[in-house]
Amino acid sequence: MSMPWQDRAGRFSALKAATLAALLLPGLVIAQDYARGLLGARPITEMIHASGLWAIRLLLISLAITPARQILRLPRLILLRRMIGVATFCYAALHLTLDAADKMFDLDLVFSEIIHRVYLAIGAGALLLLLALAATSTDGMVARLGGKRWQALQRSVYLIALLATVHFFLQSKIDVSEPTMMAGFLLWLMGYRALSWRGGTARATGRISLLLLSLGAALATALGEAAYFGLFTGIPARLVLAADLSLAAGPRPAWLVLAAGLAVTALAALGDARQKPLPGALRS
C-alpha cells in the first residue's frame, strides 16, 4: 500500500505531497488557534464552525477536479480526488466529534438533537454517506465492489453536496452569504456535468458554454438568495435582488460566483489559444 505522498508505483509525488500538506494546514491552524486562545469565549463552537466550513469547501473542491482537469488539460489532477475526498470526510467527522465534545460526549443528547433538529439530521445523513465513500476508496474495495457498483456509489457525492449545502444554510440562520456562494458554486459544478453528460466534454469545455453557464449560475444564485430572504425573513425579495445585482455594498455571492466562472472561462480560452496551431508562415 502506497503512502499518501506517493504515486501508485511507490515513487515520491511532489503534487500529492503538496496537496497533502495543503489539506492538513486548515486543521493545524484550527488547533494552533485553540492552543493560543485565539478562538474567543466559545472556542469549541468556533472549531465546530471552522471544521464544518472546511468540510464543505473540500467537498466542492473534490467536485471541481473533473472540470479542472478537462478545462485546463491537466489529467494528473485526477490523482488528487481520492485524497481530497478522504480529507473531506475527516473534517466532517471532526465537525461531529467537536459537537459531541461541546456536549461533554453525552451521546444520548447528541443523538436526540440529531433526531429532533432537521439541519442536524441532514448533516448526519451527509456524514454517513461520506463514511461509505471513504470506506470504499481503497483499490481493494474498488476491486471487491466492481467498477460499475463502485461508480454508482461514488455518484452519491452529488446528494452529499446537496445535503451539506442545505445543512450549511439552515445552521447559518441570518447570515447566509457564504452558504449562498457555496450553493452557486455547486450549481455551476452540476451545470458543467449536465453539459458534459448531454453534449460531451468538447461542448462542456467550450468558451461559449462556460460563459453561459457562469452567467446562469450567477443569476440563479442571486434569485435563490432573494427567494430565501423573501420566504424566511419577510424581507421583500425584490430589495434583496436589487442589492445582489448592485456592487454598492461590495461583491455579493452572485458576483463572486460570476467572477469564478469568468476566470474559468478565461483559462479555457487561454488554453485553446495555446493549443491552436500557428499558421504556416509563422511556424516557419
C-alpha positions as CSV (number, residue, x, y, z in Angstrom):
1,M,0.0,0.0,0.0
2,S,1.5,3.3,-1.1
3,M,1.7,6.3,1.2
4,P,-0.4,9.4,0.5
5,W,2.6,11.3,-0.9
6,Q,3.5,8.5,-3.3
7,D,2.1,7.6,-6.7
8,R,0.9,4.1,-7.5
9,A,4.4,2.9,-8.4
10,G,5.5,3.9,-4.9
11,R,7.6,6.9,-6.0
12,F,7.5,10.3,-4.3
13,S,5.0,12.6,-5.9
14,A,5.6,16.4,-5.3
15,L,2.0,17.1,-6.4
16,K,0.5,14.7,-3.9
17,A,2.8,15.8,-1.2
18,A,1.9,19.4,-1.7
19,T,-1.8,18.6,-1.7
20,L,-1.5,16.6,1.5
21,A,0.3,19.5,3.2
22,A,-2.5,21.9,2.0
23,L,-5.2,19.5,3.3
24,L,-3.6,19.3,6.7
25,L,-3.0,23.0,7.0
26,P,-6.5,24.1,8.0
27,G,-6.7,21.6,10.8
28,L,-3.3,22.6,12.1
29,V,-4.4,26.3,12.0
30,I,-7.5,25.5,14.0
31,A,-5.5,23.5,16.5
32,Q,-2.9,26.3,16.9
33,D,-5.6,29.0,17.3
34,Y,-7.2,26.8,20.0
35,A,-3.9,26.3,21.8
36,R,-3.1,30.0,21.7
37,G,-6.6,31.0,23.0
38,L,-7.5,32.9,19.8
39,L,-11.0,31.4,19.4
40,G,-12.9,33.7,21.8
41,A,-15.1,32.9,24.7
42,R,-16.5,29.7,23.0
43,P,-13.5,28.0,21.3
44,I,-15.2,24.7,20.8
45,T,-18.1,26.4,18.9
46,E,-15.6,28.2,16.7
47,M,-13.8,24.9,16.0
48,I,-17.1,23.3,15.1
49,H,-17.9,26.0,12.6
50,A,-14.4,26.0,11.1
51,S,-14.2,22.3,10.7
52,G,-17.6,22.2,9.1
53,L,-16.7,25.0,6.8
54,W,-13.6,23.3,5.6
55,A,-15.5,20.1,5.1
56,I,-17.9,21.7,2.6
57,R,-15.1,23.6,0.9
58,L,-13.1,20.5,0.3
59,L,-16.3,18.7,-0.9
60,L,-16.8,21.3,-3.6
61,I,-13.1,21.2,-4.5
62,S,-13.3,17.5,-5.0
63,L,-16.2,18.0,-7.3
64,A,-14.2,20.6,-9.2
65,I,-11.4,18.2,-10.0
66,T,-13.1,16.8,-13.1
67,P,-14.0,20.1,-14.7
68,A,-10.5,21.4,-13.8
69,R,-8.6,18.5,-15.4
70,Q,-10.8,18.7,-18.5
71,I,-10.8,22.5,-19.0
72,L,-7.1,23.0,-18.0
73,R,-6.0,19.8,-19.8
74,L,-4.3,18.6,-16.6
75,P,-5.1,14.9,-16.4
76,R,-2.8,14.3,-13.4
77,L,-5.3,16.2,-11.2
78,I,-7.4,13.0,-11.1
79,L,-4.7,11.6,-8.7
80,L,-5.8,14.1,-6.1
81,R,-9.6,13.4,-6.0
82,R,-9.4,10.4,-3.6
83,M,-7.1,12.3,-1.2
84,I,-9.4,15.3,-1.1
85,G,-12.5,13.2,-0.7
86,V,-11.0,11.4,2.3
87,A,-9.9,14.7,3.8
88,T,-13.5,16.0,3.4
89,F,-14.7,13.0,5.4
90,C,-12.1,13.7,8.1
91,Y,-13.1,17.3,8.5
92,A,-16.8,16.4,8.6
93,A,-16.1,13.7,11.2
94,L,-14.1,16.2,13.2
95,H,-17.1,18.6,12.9
96,L,-19.4,16.0,14.6
97,T,-16.8,15.0,17.2
98,L,-16.3,18.5,18.3
99,D,-20.1,18.9,18.5
100,A,-20.2,15.9,20.8
101,A,-17.3,17.3,22.8
102,D,-19.3,20.5,23.3
103,K,-22.0,18.4,24.9
104,M,-19.4,16.6,27.1
105,F,-19.8,13.5,24.9
106,D,-23.3,12.9,26.2
107,L,-24.2,10.6,23.3
108,D,-27.9,10.4,24.3
109,L,-28.1,14.2,23.9
110,V,-26.1,14.1,20.6
111,F,-28.5,11.5,19.1
112,S,-31.5,13.2,20.5
113,E,-30.6,16.5,18.9
114,I,-29.8,14.8,15.6
115,I,-33.3,13.2,15.6
116,H,-35.2,16.3,16.6
117,R,-33.3,19.0,14.6
118,V,-33.8,18.9,10.9
119,Y,-30.5,20.5,10.0
120,L,-28.5,18.1,12.2
121,A,-30.3,15.1,10.7
122,I,-29.4,16.4,7.2
123,G,-25.8,16.9,8.2
124,A,-25.6,13.4,9.8
125,G,-27.0,11.9,6.6
126,A,-24.3,13.6,4.6
127,L,-21.7,12.3,7.0
128,L,-22.9,8.7,6.8
129,L,-22.7,8.8,3.0
130,L,-19.2,10.3,3.2
131,L,-18.3,7.5,5.5
132,A,-19.4,5.0,2.9
133,L,-17.4,6.7,0.2
134,A,-14.3,6.9,2.4
135,A,-14.6,3.3,3.4
136,T,-14.7,2.2,-0.2
137,S,-12.0,4.5,-1.5
138,T,-9.2,1.9,-1.5
139,D,-8.1,-0.1,-4.5
140,G,-9.1,-3.3,-2.7
141,M,-12.6,-2.1,-2.2
142,V,-12.9,-0.9,-5.8
143,A,-11.9,-4.4,-7.0
144,R,-14.3,-6.1,-4.5
145,L,-17.3,-4.0,-5.5
146,G,-16.6,-4.0,-9.2
147,G,-16.2,-0.9,-11.3
148,K,-19.9,-0.3,-12.0
149,R,-21.1,-0.7,-8.5
150,W,-18.3,1.4,-7.2
151,Q,-19.0,4.2,-9.7
152,A,-22.7,4.1,-8.7
153,L,-21.8,4.5,-5.1
154,Q,-19.5,7.4,-5.9
155,R,-22.3,9.3,-7.6
156,S,-23.8,9.7,-4.2
157,V,-21.4,12.6,-3.8
158,Y,-23.9,14.8,-5.6
159,L,-26.5,14.0,-3.0
160,I,-23.9,14.6,-0.3
161,A,-23.1,18.0,-1.7
162,L,-26.8,18.9,-1.8
163,L,-27.3,17.8,1.8
164,A,-24.2,19.6,3.0
165,T,-25.3,22.8,1.4
166,V,-28.8,22.6,2.9
167,H,-27.3,21.9,6.3
168,F,-25.0,24.9,5.9
169,F,-27.9,27.1,5.0
170,L,-30.1,26.0,7.9
171,Q,-27.5,26.3,10.6
172,S,-26.3,29.7,9.3
173,K,-29.8,31.2,10.0
174,I,-29.4,35.0,9.2
175,D,-26.0,35.4,7.6
176,V,-26.3,33.1,4.6
177,S,-23.8,34.8,2.3
178,E,-21.2,32.0,2.3
179,P,-23.8,29.2,2.1
180,T,-25.3,31.1,-0.9
181,M,-21.9,31.3,-2.6
182,M,-21.3,27.6,-2.0
183,A,-24.8,26.9,-3.5
184,G,-23.8,29.0,-6.5
185,F,-20.6,27.1,-7.0
186,L,-22.5,23.8,-6.7
187,L,-24.9,25.0,-9.3
188,W,-22.0,25.7,-11.6
189,L,-20.4,22.3,-11.0
190,M,-23.6,20.4,-11.6
191,G,-24.4,22.5,-14.6
192,Y,-21.0,21.6,-16.1
193,R,-21.7,18.0,-15.6
194,A,-25.1,18.3,-17.2
195,L,-23.4,19.9,-20.3
196,S,-20.8,17.1,-20.3
197,W,-23.4,14.3,-20.0
198,R,-25.6,15.8,-22.7
199,G,-23.1,17.1,-25.2
200,G,-19.7,15.6,-24.3
201,T,-16.5,17.1,-22.9
202,A,-15.9,19.2,-26.0
203,R,-19.2,21.0,-25.6
204,A,-18.8,21.4,-21.9
205,T,-15.4,22.9,-22.1
206,G,-16.3,25.3,-24.9
207,R,-15.9,29.0,-24.2
208,I,-19.5,29.9,-25.1
209,S,-20.8,27.0,-22.9
210,L,-18.7,28.1,-20.0
211,L,-19.7,31.7,-20.3
212,L,-23.4,31.0,-20.5
213,L,-23.0,28.5,-17.6
214,S,-21.3,31.2,-15.5
215,L,-23.9,33.8,-16.2
216,G,-26.7,31.3,-15.5
217,A,-25.2,30.1,-12.2
218,A,-24.6,33.7,-11.0
219,L,-28.2,34.7,-11.9
220,A,-29.6,31.6,-10.2
221,T,-27.5,32.5,-7.1
222,A,-28.9,36.0,-6.9
223,L,-32.5,34.7,-7.4
224,G,-32.0,32.0,-4.8
225,E,-30.7,34.4,-2.2
226,A,-33.6,36.8,-2.9
227,A,-36.1,33.9,-2.6
228,Y,-34.6,32.7,0.6
229,F,-34.8,36.1,2.4
230,G,-38.3,36.6,1.0
231,L,-39.6,33.3,2.3
232,F,-37.8,33.0,5.6
233,T,-37.2,36.6,6.8
234,G,-40.0,38.6,5.3
235,I,-37.6,41.0,3.5
236,P,-39.0,41.8,0.1
237,A,-37.3,39.6,-2.5
238,R,-37.0,42.5,-5.0
239,L,-34.9,44.5,-2.5
240,V,-32.6,41.6,-1.9
241,L,-32.3,41.0,-5.6
242,A,-31.5,44.7,-6.2
243,A,-28.8,44.6,-3.5
244,D,-27.4,41.4,-5.1
245,L,-27.1,42.9,-8.5
246,S,-25.5,46.1,-7.2
247,L,-21.9,46.5,-6.1
248,A,-22.7,49.3,-3.6
249,A,-22.4,47.0,-0.6
250,G,-19.4,45.1,-2.0
251,P,-19.4,41.9,-4.1
252,R,-22.4,39.7,-3.2
253,P,-22.3,35.9,-3.6
254,A,-23.7,36.1,-7.1
255,W,-20.9,38.4,-8.2
256,L,-18.3,36.0,-6.7
257,V,-19.8,33.0,-8.5
258,L,-19.7,35.0,-11.7
259,A,-16.1,36.1,-11.2
260,A,-15.0,32.5,-10.6
261,G,-16.9,31.3,-13.6
262,L,-15.5,34.0,-15.8
263,A,-12.0,33.2,-14.5
264,V,-12.5,29.6,-15.6
265,T,-13.8,30.7,-19.0
266,A,-10.7,32.9,-19.5
267,L,-8.4,30.0,-18.6
268,A,-10.3,27.8,-21.1
269,A,-9.8,30.5,-23.8
270,L,-6.1,30.8,-22.9
271,G,-5.7,27.0,-23.2
272,D,-7.5,27.0,-26.6
273,A,-5.2,29.7,-27.8
274,R,-2.1,27.9,-26.7
275,Q,-3.3,24.6,-28.3
276,K,-4.2,26.2,-31.7
277,P,-1.5,25.6,-34.3
278,L,0.2,28.6,-35.8
279,P,-0.2,29.5,-39.5
280,G,2.4,28.0,-41.8
281,A,4.2,31.3,-42.3
282,L,4.6,31.9,-38.6
283,R,5.7,28.3,-37.9
284,S,8.4,28.9,-40.5
